[in-house]
């Protein structure tokens, strides 16, 4: 694999929070992390696939970022933030206790892409959809980001709350379908389906804009609003949000086949007209 591939990285000497990793697969990916003795990786509960025997697995309260000096209340606050974003109260820490190199692998629970990001390269913070966090080098803090604008919070698809990842190490976030990265210049705007907005840097302004006129809202099947993103900053877009996939699967399970009314206020009526109900 090419050394400059975004799916592969070899640690830099003298960088304590740097780790080796390789992302394997296409639509059903997993990330394989290589640890030196004493190094740790933290992962979301249920993401573990396999590990070498010299890697010790422990479950911790909160995000496992290593804030031991904060005491119980600090850990409780960290766990509470994870609970608000829909994650488990606990995370799993994998630490290499042997000698030489050892590897551990984590997989996304849904079809799509795993995005590796070095937080120090984007200013130290990433804002992403709830449930996006998969794994990270230990020391990355997992918090919450509130939408400051009322309309964005009410109609933004994911509500007021998104995940906020802070630190300077590597993080691995899971995205649905195919992933696209856009870099926005100052003042440049991009309209994205609210469910397809996967992640963005804090310098990007996130607002909503109406999808069009009454006809578009009622019959377009694209919902009431688009996400309006204004640069500067980076934006990551996912082609298949899990909620959309789950909606199609639920429609098929009911015998409806393709749900043409997805996102439309006439979705139920469309099902009736199509003979799906």
C-alpha contacts under 8 A as a table, 3 or more apart, distances in Angstrom:
res1	aa1	res2	aa2	distance
1	X	5	X	7.14
1	X	8	X	7.62
2	X	5	X	5.37
3	X	8	X	7.03
3	X	9	X	7.29
4	X	8	X	7.47
4	X	9	X	7.82
5	X	8	X	5.55
5	X	9	X	7.62
6	X	9	X	7.35
6	X	116	X	7.46
7	X	21	X	7.90
7	X	22	X	5.69
7	X	23	X	5.09
7	X	24	X	7.75
7	X	116	X	7.27
8	X	20	X	7.76
8	X	21	X	5.80
8	X	22	X	4.41
8	X	23	X	6.41
9	X	19	X	7.72
9	X	20	X	5.45
9	X	21	X	5.46
9	X	22	X	6.54
10	X	19	X	6.90
10	X	20	X	4.61
10	X	21	X	6.84
11	X	15	X	7.56
11	X	18	X	5.28
11	X	19	X	5.01
11	X	20	X	5.09
12	X	15	X	5.78
12	X	18	X	6.56
15	X	18	X	5.46
17	X	137	X	6.62
17	X	138	X	7.66
17	X	139	X	7.89
17	X	168	X	7.66
17	X	169	X	5.52
17	X	170	X	7.82
18	X	137	X	7.56
18	X	169	X	6.37
18	X	170	X	7.08
19	X	33	X	7.16
19	X	34	X	6.69
19	X	35	X	6.57
19	X	137	X	7.13
19	X	170	X	7.52
20	X	33	X	5.81
20	X	34	X	5.04
20	X	35	X	6.93
21	X	31	X	6.82
21	X	32	X	5.48
21	X	33	X	4.27
21	X	34	X	5.83
22	X	31	X	5.77
22	X	32	X	5.25
22	X	33	X	6.60
23	X	29	X	6.77
23	X	30	X	5.79
23	X	31	X	4.31
23	X	32	X	6.16
23	X	114	X	7.46
24	X	29	X	5.59
24	X	30	X	5.58
24	X	31	X	6.25
24	X	32	X	7.57
25	X	28	X	5.89
25	X	29	X	4.52
25	X	30	X	6.69
26	X	29	X	5.71
26	X	112	X	7.93
26	X	113	X	7.49
27	X	111	X	5.61
27	X	112	X	5.09
27	X	113	X	6.49
27	X	177	X	7.17
27	X	178	X	8.00
28	X	108	X	7.43
28	X	110	X	7.42
28	X	111	X	5.18
28	X	112	X	6.10
28	X	113	X	7.34
29	X	107	X	6.32
29	X	108	X	6.64
29	X	111	X	7.72
29	X	112	X	7.12
29	X	113	X	6.30
29	X	114	X	6.59
30	X	105	X	6.72
30	X	106	X	5.56
30	X	107	X	4.13
30	X	108	X	6.39
30	X	114	X	7.30
31	X	105	X	5.56
31	X	106	X	5.42
31	X	107	X	6.33
31	X	114	X	7.54
32	X	103	X	6.63
32	X	104	X	5.78
32	X	105	X	4.29
32	X	106	X	6.63
33	X	103	X	5.49
33	X	104	X	5.42
33	X	105	X	6.11
34	X	101	X	6.57
34	X	102	X	5.64
34	X	103	X	4.38
34	X	104	X	6.66
35	X	38	X	7.88
35	X	39	X	5.61
35	X	40	X	6.95
35	X	95	X	7.90
35	X	96	X	6.30
35	X	101	X	5.88
35	X	102	X	5.41
35	X	103	X	6.05
36	X	39	X	5.48
36	X	96	X	6.60
36	X	99	X	7.63
36	X	100	X	6.45
36	X	101	X	5.25
36	X	102	X	6.78
37	X	95	X	7.96
37	X	96	X	5.10
37	X	97	X	5.87
37	X	98	X	5.94
37	X	99	X	5.65
37	X	100	X	6.58
37	X	101	X	7.05
38	X	95	X	6.24
38	X	96	X	5.31
38	X	97	X	5.97
39	X	95	X	5.75
39	X	96	X	5.83
40	X	93	X	6.64
40	X	94	X	5.37
40	X	95	X	4.25
40	X	96	X	6.53
40	X	137	X	6.45
40	X	138	X	5.60
41	X	93	X	5.84
41	X	94	X	5.26
41	X	95	X	6.66
41	X	135	X	7.11
41	X	136	X	5.73
41	X	137	X	4.54
41	X	138	X	4.99
42	X	63	X	7.93
42	X	64	X	6.64
42	X	91	X	6.84
42	X	92	X	5.67
42	X	93	X	4.42
42	X	94	X	6.16
42	X	135	X	5.57
42	X	136	X	5.41
42	X	137	X	6.13
42	X	138	X	5.50
43	X	47	X	6.57
43	X	48	X	7.45
43	X	91	X	6.07
43	X	92	X	5.44
43	X	93	X	6.54
43	X	106	X	7.64
43	X	134	X	5.80
43	X	135	X	4.03
43	X	136	X	6.42
44	X	47	X	5.70
44	X	88	X	7.86
44	X	90	X	7.99
44	X	91	X	5.39
44	X	92	X	6.50
44	X	133	X	6.93
44	X	134	X	5.38
44	X	135	X	6.13
45	X	48	X	7.46
45	X	88	X	6.96
45	X	90	X	7.06
45	X	91	X	5.61
45	X	92	X	6.24
47	X	106	X	5.12
47	X	107	X	5.41
47	X	108	X	6.51
47	X	109	X	7.23
47	X	134	X	6.76
48	X	104	X	7.98
48	X	105	X	6.31
48	X	106	X	4.64
48	X	107	X	6.64
49	X	104	X	7.68
49	X	105	X	5.40
49	X	106	X	5.21
49	X	107	X	6.43
50	X	104	X	5.80
50	X	105	X	5.41
50	X	106	X	7.41
51	X	55	X	6.66
51	X	102	X	7.82
51	X	103	X	5.77
51	X	104	X	4.09
51	X	105	X	6.29
52	X	55	X	5.82
52	X	102	X	5.83
52	X	103	X	5.72
52	X	104	X	6.45
53	X	56	X	7.59
54	X	96	X	5.97
54	X	97	X	5.69
54	X	98	X	5.15
54	X	102	X	6.97
55	X	94	X	6.14
55	X	95	X	5.33
55	X	96	X	4.28
55	X	97	X	5.84
55	X	98	X	7.25
55	X	102	X	6.94
55	X	103	X	7.77
55	X	104	X	7.71
56	X	94	X	5.55
56	X	95	X	5.17
56	X	96	X	6.22
56	X	97	X	6.54
57	X	92	X	6.77
57	X	93	X	5.81
57	X	94	X	4.68
57	X	95	X	6.64
58	X	92	X	5.68
58	X	93	X	5.30
58	X	94	X	6.59
59	X	90	X	6.55
59	X	91	X	5.81
59	X	92	X	4.42
59	X	93	X	6.16
60	X	63	X	7.47
60	X	64	X	6.05
60	X	90	X	5.61
60	X	91	X	5.59
60	X	92	X	6.13
60	X	93	X	7.08
61	X	64	X	6.99
61	X	75	X	6.43
61	X	76	X	7.55
61	X	79	X	6.31
61	X	89	X	6.30
61	X	90	X	4.74
61	X	91	X	6.65
62	X	75	X	5.65
62	X	76	X	6.88
62	X	77	X	7.89
62	X	78	X	5.02
62	X	79	X	3.91
62	X	80	X	7.68
62	X	82	X	7.12
62	X	89	X	5.78
62	X	90	X	5.27
62	X	91	X	6.36
63	X	78	X	6.37
63	X	79	X	6.69
63	X	82	X	7.51
63	X	90	X	6.88
63	X	91	X	5.73
63	X	141	X	6.43
63	X	142	X	5.99
64	X	67	X	7.64
64	X	91	X	6.41
64	X	92	X	7.50
64	X	93	X	6.76
64	X	138	X	6.83
64	X	139	X	7.25
64	X	141	X	7.85
65	X	138	X	5.64
65	X	139	X	4.12
65	X	140	X	5.43
65	X	141	X	5.42
66	X	138	X	7.20
66	X	139	X	5.85
67	X	70	X	5.79
67	X	71	X	8.00
67	X	74	X	7.62
67	X	75	X	7.65
68	X	71	X	6.00
68	X	75	X	7.96
70	X	73	X	6.77
70	X	74	X	4.56
70	X	75	X	6.86
71	X	74	X	5.46
71	X	75	X	6.48
72	X	75	X	5.13
72	X	76	X	6.02
73	X	76	X	4.89
73	X	77	X	6.08
74	X	77	X	5.16
74	X	78	X	6.29
75	X	78	X	5.07
75	X	79	X	6.13
76	X	79	X	5.08
76	X	80	X	6.02
77	X	80	X	4.98
77	X	81	X	6.31
78	X	81	X	5.25
78	X	82	X	6.56
78	X	142	X	7.63
78	X	143	X	7.14
79	X	82	X	5.15
79	X	83	X	6.29
79	X	89	X	5.00
79	X	90	X	7.00
80	X	83	X	5.01
80	X	84	X	6.27
80	X	89	X	7.08
81	X	84	X	5.19
81	X	85	X	6.54
81	X	142	X	7.78
81	X	143	X	5.60
81	X	144	X	6.10
82	X	85	X	5.28
82	X	86	X	6.49
82	X	87	X	5.10
82	X	88	X	6.47
82	X	89	X	6.17
82	X	142	X	7.09
82	X	143	X	6.62
82	X	144	X	7.63
83	X	86	X	5.15
83	X	87	X	5.20
83	X	88	X	5.99
83	X	89	X	5.83
84	X	87	X	7.36
84	X	144	X	7.78
84	X	161	X	7.95
85	X	130	X	5.69
85	X	131	X	7.29
85	X	144	X	6.73
85	X	161	X	6.62
85	X	162	X	6.55
85	X	163	X	6.45
86	X	130	X	6.77
86	X	131	X	6.72
87	X	131	X	6.44
88	X	91	X	7.21
93	X	138	X	7.74
94	X	104	X	7.89
96	X	99	X	7.97
96	X	102	X	6.69
106	X	134	X	7.65
106	X	135	X	7.41
107	X	134	X	7.82
108	X	111	X	7.36
108	X	112	X	7.82
108	X	114	X	7.23
108	X	134	X	6.96
108	X	174	X	6.17
110	X	176	X	6.99
110	X	242	X	7.38
111	X	176	X	6.11
111	X	177	X	6.20
112	X	174	X	7.21
112	X	175	X	5.62
112	X	176	X	4.26
112	X	177	X	4.02
112	X	178	X	6.10
112	X	179	X	7.90
112	X	240	X	7.75
113	X	174	X	5.94
113	X	175	X	5.20
113	X	176	X	6.32
113	X	177	X	6.41
113	X	178	X	6.36
113	X	179	X	6.50
114	X	172	X	6.28
114	X	173	X	5.67
114	X	174	X	4.62
114	X	175	X	6.18
115	X	172	X	5.50
115	X	173	X	5.24
115	X	174	X	6.25
115	X	175	X	7.21
116	X	170	X	6.78
116	X	171	X	5.84
116	X	172	X	4.65
116	X	173	X	6.73
117	X	121	X	7.86
117	X	170	X	5.60
117	X	171	X	5.42
117	X	172	X	6.49
118	X	121	X	5.52
118	X	122	X	7.26
118	X	168	X	6.67
118	X	169	X	5.49
118	X	170	X	4.37
118	X	171	X	6.43
119	X	122	X	5.45
119	X	123	X	6.41
119	X	124	X	4.52
119	X	125	X	6.07
119	X	126	X	7.16
119	X	166	X	7.20
119	X	167	X	6.08
119	X	168	X	4.76
119	X	169	X	5.64
119	X	170	X	6.19
119	X	171	X	7.15
120	X	123	X	5.38
120	X	124	X	4.73
120	X	167	X	7.08
120	X	168	X	4.30
120	X	169	X	6.57
121	X	124	X	7.08
121	X	168	X	7.93
122	X	125	X	6.84
122	X	126	X	7.71
122	X	201	X	7.14
124	X	166	X	5.63
124	X	167	X	5.24
124	X	168	X	5.46
125	X	164	X	6.87
125	X	165	X	5.56
125	X	166	X	4.64
125	X	167	X	6.71
125	X	201	X	6.71
125	X	202	X	6.97
126	X	164	X	5.79
126	X	165	X	5.18
126	X	166	X	6.77
126	X	199	X	7.03
126	X	200	X	6.27
126	X	201	X	5.24
126	X	202	X	6.84
127	X	145	X	7.01
127	X	162	X	6.73
127	X	163	X	5.69
127	X	164	X	4.65
127	X	165	X	6.47
127	X	199	X	5.54
127	X	200	X	5.50
127	X	201	X	6.05
127	X	202	X	6.70
128	X	132	X	6.51
128	X	162	X	5.97
128	X	163	X	5.24
128	X	164	X	6.54
128	X	198	X	5.72
128	X	199	X	4.00
128	X	200	X	6.47
129	X	132	X	5.63
129	X	158	X	7.24
129	X	162	X	5.28
129	X	163	X	5.96
129	X	197	X	7.65
129	X	198	X	5.64
129	X	199	X	6.36
130	X	133	X	7.79
130	X	158	X	7.52
130	X	161	X	7.61
130	X	162	X	5.23
130	X	163	X	5.38
131	X	163	X	7.71
132	X	163	X	7.65
132	X	173	X	5.16
132	X	174	X	5.10
132	X	175	X	6.81
133	X	163	X	7.99
133	X	171	X	7.82
133	X	172	X	6.55
133	X	173	X	4.66
133	X	174	X	6.45
134	X	171	X	7.86
134	X	172	X	5.58
134	X	173	X	5.21
134	X	174	X	6.22
135	X	171	X	6.07
135	X	172	X	5.20
135	X	173	X	7.10
136	X	140	X	6.63
136	X	169	X	7.48
136	X	170	X	5.65
136	X	171	X	4.21
136	X	172	X	5.85
137	X	140	X	6.50
137	X	169	X	5.95
137	X	170	X	5.62
137	X	171	X	6.59
138	X	169	X	7.97
139	X	167	X	6.79
139	X	169	X	7.38
140	X	165	X	6.78
140	X	166	X	5.74
140	X	167	X	4.81
140	X	168	X	7.18
140	X	169	X	6.56
140	X	170	X	7.99
140	X	171	X	7.56
141	X	165	X	5.73
141	X	166	X	5.07
141	X	167	X	6.29
142	X	163	X	7.02
142	X	164	X	5.93
142	X	165	X	4.86
142	X	166	X	6.61
143	X	163	X	5.93
143	X	164	X	4.85
143	X	165	X	6.19
143	X	166	X	7.72
144	X	161	X	6.41
144	X	162	X	5.77
144	X	163	X	4.74
144	X	164	X	4.96
145	X	160	X	7.92
145	X	161	X	5.63
145	X	162	X	5.10
145	X	163	X	5.80
145	X	164	X	5.48
146	X	153	X	7.94
146	X	160	X	5.20
146	X	161	X	4.78
146	X	162	X	6.53
147	X	150	X	7.36
147	X	152	X	6.55
147	X	153	X	5.43
147	X	159	X	7.86
147	X	160	X	4.82
147	X	161	X	6.43
147	X	162	X	7.94
148	X	152	X	7.79
148	X	153	X	7.40
148	X	160	X	7.80
149	X	152	X	5.36
149	X	153	X	6.26
149	X	207	X	7.56
150	X	153	X	5.12
150	X	154	X	6.16
151	X	154	X	5.16
151	X	155	X	5.99
151	X	156	X	7.53
151	X	208	X	7.33
152	X	155	X	5.45
152	X	156	X	4.83
152	X	159	X	7.55
152	X	160	X	7.34
152	X	206	X	7.81
152	X	207	X	5.84
152	X	208	X	5.85
153	X	156	X	5.52
153	X	158	X	7.65
153	X	159	X	4.69
153	X	160	X	4.04
153	X	161	X	7.62
154	X	157	X	7.84
154	X	159	X	5.60
154	X	160	X	6.80
155	X	158	X	7.89
155	X	159	X	6.64
155	X	225	X	7.41
156	X	159	X	5.69
156	X	160	X	7.70
156	X	194	X	5.89
156	X	208	X	7.14
156	X	225	X	7.77
156	X	227	X	7.13
157	X	194	X	5.54
157	X	195	X	6.00
158	X	161	X	6.78
158	X	162	X	7.14
158	X	194	X	7.94
158	X	195	X	7.58
159	X	162	X	7.87
175	X	178	X	7.69
175	X	179	X	6.87
175	X	198	X	6.60
175	X	238	X	5.89
175	X	241	X	7.51
176	X	179	X	7.54
176	X	238	X	5.51
176	X	239	X	6.39
176	X	240	X	4.76
176	X	241	X	5.05
176	X	242	X	6.09
177	X	238	X	6.01
177	X	239	X	5.06
177	X	240	X	4.53
177	X	241	X	7.20
178	X	238	X	5.81
178	X	239	X	5.29
178	X	240	X	7.16
179	X	236	X	6.84
179	X	237	X	5.75
179	X	238	X	4.87
179	X	239	X	6.54
180	X	236	X	5.65
180	X	237	X	5.12
180	X	238	X	6.59
181	X	234	X	7.12
181	X	235	X	5.84
181	X	236	X	4.56
181	X	237	X	6.44
182	X	234	X	5.76
182	X	235	X	5.17
182	X	236	X	6.31
182	X	237	X	7.99
183	X	231	X	7.95
183	X	232	X	7.54
183	X	233	X	5.85
183	X	234	X	4.50
183	X	235	X	6.36
184	X	187	X	7.87
184	X	188	X	5.68
184	X	189	X	7.28
184	X	230	X	7.25
184	X	231	X	4.73
184	X	232	X	5.09
184	X	233	X	5.36
184	X	234	X	6.10
184	X	235	X	7.56
185	X	188	X	5.25
185	X	231	X	5.26
185	X	232	X	4.71
185	X	233	X	6.95
186	X	230	X	7.42
186	X	231	X	4.65
186	X	232	X	4.18
186	X	233	X	7.84
187	X	230	X	5.74
187	X	231	X	5.19
187	X	232	X	6.63
188	X	230	X	5.55
188	X	231	X	5.24
188	X	232	X	7.18
189	X	228	X	6.65
189	X	229	X	5.44
189	X	230	X	4.46
189	X	231	X	6.44
190	X	227	X	7.95
190	X	228	X	5.79
190	X	229	X	5.16
190	X	230	X	6.63
191	X	226	X	5.91
191	X	227	X	5.51
191	X	228	X	4.77
191	X	229	X	6.41
192	X	196	X	6.60
192	X	197	X	6.37
192	X	226	X	5.60
192	X	227	X	5.04
192	X	228	X	6.65
192	X	229	X	7.79
192	X	237	X	7.89
193	X	196	X	5.22
193	X	197	X	6.59
193	X	222	X	7.82
193	X	225	X	7.69
193	X	226	X	5.13
193	X	227	X	5.98
194	X	197	X	5.56
194	X	225	X	7.52
194	X	226	X	5.84
194	X	227	X	5.24
195	X	198	X	7.56
195	X	241	X	5.91
195	X	243	X	7.78
195	X	244	X	7.99
196	X	237	X	5.58
196	X	238	X	4.94
196	X	239	X	6.06
196	X	240	X	6.86
196	X	241	X	5.83
197	X	227	X	7.65
197	X	235	X	7.82
197	X	236	X	6.64
197	X	237	X	4.99
197	X	238	X	6.40
198	X	235	X	7.80
198	X	236	X	5.49
198	X	237	X	5.15
198	X	238	X	5.70
199	X	235	X	5.95
199	X	236	X	5.09
199	X	237	X	7.06
200	X	204	X	6.73
200	X	233	X	7.40
200	X	234	X	5.62
200	X	235	X	4.37
200	X	236	X	6.09
201	X	204	X	5.87
201	X	233	X	5.87
201	X	234	X	5.65
201	X	235	X	6.81
202	X	205	X	7.49
202	X	233	X	7.64
203	X	231	X	7.08
203	X	232	X	6.16
203	X	233	X	5.55
204	X	229	X	6.38
204	X	230	X	5.62
204	X	231	X	5.03
204	X	232	X	5.76
204	X	233	X	5.26
204	X	234	X	7.22
204	X	235	X	7.89
205	X	228	X	7.97
205	X	229	X	5.59
205	X	230	X	5.06
205	X	231	X	6.71
206	X	227	X	6.78
206	X	228	X	5.96
206	X	229	X	4.93
206	X	230	X	6.82
207	X	227	X	5.89
207	X	228	X	5.04
207	X	229	X	6.43
208	X	225	X	6.12
208	X	226	X	5.70
208	X	227	X	4.73
208	X	228	X	5.20
209	X	225	X	5.48
209	X	226	X	5.39
209	X	227	X	6.45
209	X	228	X	6.11
210	X	224	X	5.92
210	X	225	X	4.41
210	X	226	X	6.22
211	X	216	X	7.01
211	X	217	X	6.75
211	X	222	X	7.56
211	X	223	X	7.12
211	X	224	X	5.51
211	X	225	X	4.80
211	X	226	X	5.77
212	X	215	X	7.81
212	X	216	X	5.56
212	X	217	X	6.58
212	X	224	X	7.94
213	X	216	X	5.37
213	X	217	X	6.37
214	X	217	X	5.10
214	X	218	X	6.10
215	X	218	X	5.25
215	X	219	X	5.81
215	X	220	X	7.11
216	X	219	X	5.46
216	X	220	X	4.51
216	X	221	X	7.65
216	X	222	X	7.91
217	X	220	X	5.73
217	X	221	X	7.05
217	X	222	X	7.15
217	X	223	X	6.22
217	X	224	X	5.63
217	X	264	X	6.78
217	X	265	X	7.67
218	X	221	X	7.12
218	X	264	X	5.98
218	X	265	X	6.00
218	X	266	X	6.38
219	X	261	X	7.97
219	X	264	X	6.58
219	X	266	X	7.20
220	X	223	X	7.61
220	X	264	X	6.88
221	X	260	X	7.11
221	X	261	X	5.45
221	X	262	X	5.56
221	X	263	X	5.00
221	X	264	X	4.32
221	X	265	X	7.96
221	X	267	X	7.78
222	X	225	X	7.99
222	X	262	X	7.21
222	X	263	X	5.18
222	X	264	X	6.29
223	X	226	X	7.91
223	X	263	X	4.54
223	X	264	X	5.48
223	X	265	X	7.78
224	X	264	X	7.98
231	X	234	X	7.76
238	X	241	X	6.45
240	X	244	X	6.66
240	X	245	X	6.73
241	X	244	X	5.37
241	X	245	X	6.53
242	X	245	X	5.01
242	X	246	X	5.99
243	X	246	X	5.06
243	X	247	X	6.06
244	X	247	X	5.05
244	X	248	X	6.35
245	X	248	X	5.26
245	X	249	X	6.24
246	X	249	X	5.05
246	X	250	X	6.04
247	X	250	X	5.10
247	X	251	X	6.16
247	X	262	X	7.97
248	X	251	X	5.06
248	X	252	X	6.15
248	X	257	X	7.64
248	X	258	X	6.55
248	X	259	X	6.26
249	X	252	X	5.05
249	X	253	X	6.09
250	X	253	X	5.00
250	X	254	X	6.34
251	X	254	X	5.20
251	X	255	X	6.51
251	X	256	X	5.12
251	X	257	X	6.01
251	X	258	X	6.93
251	X	259	X	6.18
252	X	255	X	4.99
252	X	256	X	5.08
252	X	257	X	4.43
252	X	258	X	6.85
253	X	256	X	7.24
253	X	257	X	7.94
254	X	257	X	7.99
255	X	276	X	6.62
255	X	277	X	7.99
256	X	259	X	6.78
256	X	271	X	7.31
256	X	275	X	7.93
256	X	276	X	4.45
256	X	277	X	7.01
257	X	276	X	7.60
259	X	262	X	5.73
259	X	267	X	7.80
259	X	271	X	7.22
260	X	267	X	7.23
260	X	270	X	7.12
260	X	271	X	7.68
261	X	264	X	5.27
261	X	265	X	7.73
261	X	266	X	6.34
261	X	267	X	3.78
261	X	268	X	7.10
261	X	270	X	5.77
261	X	271	X	7.10
262	X	267	X	5.95
263	X	267	X	7.04
264	X	267	X	5.16
265	X	268	X	7.73
266	X	269	X	5.12
266	X	270	X	5.84
267	X	270	X	5.00
267	X	271	X	6.29
268	X	271	X	5.10
268	X	272	X	6.41
269	X	272	X	5.00
269	X	273	X	6.18
270	X	273	X	5.07
270	X	274	X	6.04
271	X	274	X	5.12
271	X	275	X	6.15
271	X	276	X	4.87
271	X	277	X	6.01
272	X	275	X	5.06
272	X	276	X	5.74
272	X	277	X	5.33
273	X	276	X	7.56
